[in-house]
Amino acid sequence: MLFIQLPRLDNDVTGPAENAPLAAAYLRHAVKRSSERRFWSMTGLQAKVDRLDDRHLVGMIVRARPSVVAATLYLWNVERTLHVLKLVKKALPWVRVIAGGPEVARGHPFLFRRGGPIDVAVTGEGEAVFPLILLALRRGGRTDFKTVAWRVGRRFTWGLREAPTVELGRILPPAGSPANRPDGRGMGYVETSRGCAWSCAFCCYNQGRTKVTWLPAADVIRRVKALKRRGAREIRFIDPTFNSNPDFAAIVRGLARMNRNKALSFFAELRPELLARADCALLAAANFGDVEVGIQSRDPRVLAAVARQADVKAAERGVMLLSRAGIRTTVDIMCGLPEQTPADIRNSLRWAVRVKKGRVQFLHTLLLPGTELRNRRRMLGLDALARPPYRVFRTPSLSAEDILAAERFARRLAGGGMDCPAVRLVGRRLPDMFPEVVRLDARRLPSGSLPGYENRRALLVRGKDLFGRRAAIRAVIRRALAEEPHILWQFALAPAAEEPLDLLDCLVRETLRVPAHFLDSMTVTGEPGQRVARRVFVLLQKHGCHSRSWIQAAENLLSRYYC
């Protein structure tokens, strides 16, 4: 059995992407605790998966010849994962695919379509049912749980029985497990609760589990100590609301005692309306360097429309207490909620930017599969993208122009953005160039598969009279986007001298011919049509002859289409 979890790709070249395979660790533990452990060997390819393009990833899986592939599906990887698995099943028809993760939900817009690669789909928690699914696969049968769908012929059939539930402490690998270790960046992850007591309509945390269970303080501290011994420098608590744990104060006091030298820093998401001054003092003493709070909107009507049970004044008071305690606080403000108006967005943003030690995160509403907001979208009049990330682009009270204007206002007021804008698109040094650069001679462009193997790749075409070879260069771009439609591409020219700007215009049009990448749809630039996932650059040669006016004109042309 092989576990895969494809990463979220972005343009940040300053370090490795974050892609912690926690689901695989939990499922391995579930199998090892069951009688199925005698029948399965389990492996993963995570370190290589994070870098490989689709062609090489498929080749690696095919060479491994697994019986079962277990895939974790998220908003950012679902389409790419399905594409990869379809190619795998074409080469290995016997492989059975089990899919789980937040993206799996009844009524998904395309997951259960005819001809897809999935054989078994699991909604919500998988640890309790996963060993039973493996047993059924091994014996040629099926389970009968409401949370598990099996492909039967051309359709999927859901079970009828309630899935078994277990306490969080029994689901998680123990503190001493090899799975409980930091990643290559020194980041450790700890889950102290499962489920959510709130019922926000835009969130899927509360859809899969009605009961919330928590780890006791002593167990949390043991896990953190184990991570520290194994080299963790930062711990991220992955609970939807860290301070909803009844043992919250005891946990933070324990963290403060064990972390007197501040060797660890901590991050958590908090409900600010639950915080008292003493809580914030404890968080600061424990070295919570960053926390995130979801204000979303300061208008009670908007919060009521999405069933968010929040006392606005109490939430604002909690944020101020965090600020006074010296804790860096990311304040989430959402755009595109039902009943929301431009005035509410501006009001919420203006308040958020005044928070000392604060950072504003401006989030666009997403109609995630399985959420109440998605189920009620027609009644609420919400227009959203049909495919991931399902971003809302129009509501009865917000036009598409209003939402773009809100994004521009947020950037002017708070800065930031959802992806890394290019420092420059034309220059003698391009700081945003991907590490894998495939250098091509314009006189001898490849006719077969393009060189390279990473999922973020730059093609650099050098030579004279690139304009005269524009058709061949354009063909290379077209082939690259057809061969690897899900990876990030940079197409860079290294002209020996000034070329007609029509060359750039021609290549830009080729990158815009294909459908928008997930990253394009996720990154709202404030300007319609701008792309971030496939970009054209110009690398000026050290001894090349390029006037300032030409350089500026080339930069202006490219920046109209890319950011």
Secondary structure, 3 states (H helix, E strand, C coil): CEEECCCCCCCCCCCCCCCCCHHHHHHHHHHHCCHHHHCCCCEECHHHHCCECHHHHHHHHHHHCCCEEEEECCCCCHHHHHHHHHHHHHHCCCCEEEEECCCCCCCCCCCCCCCCCCCEEECCCCCCCHHHHHHHHHHCCCCCECCEEEEECCEEEECCECCCCCCHHHHCCCCCCCCCCCCCCCEEEECCEECCCCCCCCCCCCCCCCCCEECCHHHHHHHHHHHHHCCCCEEEECCCCHHHCCCHHHHHHHHHHHCCCCCCEEEEEECHHHCCHHHHHHHHHHCEEEEEEEEECCCHHHHHHCCCCCCHHHHHHHHHHHHHCCCEEEEEEEECCCCCCHHHHHHHHHHHHCCCCEEEEEEECECCCCCHHHHCHHHHCCEECCCCCCEEEEECCECHHHHHHHHHHHHHHHCCCCCCCCCCCEECCCCCCCCEEEEEECCCCCCCCCCCCECEEEEEEEECCCCCCHHHHHHHHHHHHHHCCCCEEEEEEEECECCCHHHHHHHHHHHHHCCCCHHHHHCCCCCCCCECCEEEEEECCCCCECCHHHHHHHHHHHHCCEC
